[in-house]
Amino acid sequence: MALPVLLAVDDDESLLGDIERELNDRYARHYRVVCARSPAEAREHLADLAASGIEVALVLAGHSAAEPGITDALVRAARDVAVLLAGG
């Protein structure tokens, strides 16, 4: 059975790398970590995961990845998944 996914989204490549490393260090035993550098890439991942029947446990989107309507789009794509927007 496939592990559920933690999806992180941020356009800051360095920050996204740090997030990916931290999530893998803490949660790789129970989750697969997937990262995207744009909201569009995140939506593609969500569509692929849904088509594969793989559960998405969390979408973590950095404030810099925010664009008009992205919160609504991610929530619609992720359905019953927690979506956490981070940043200031």
Secondary structure, DSSP 4 states (H G I P E B T S, - for coil): -PPPEEEEE-S-HHHHHHHHHHHHHHHTTT-EEEEESSHHHHHHHHHHHHHHT--EEEEEEEGGG--TTHHHHHHHHHSSSEEEEE--
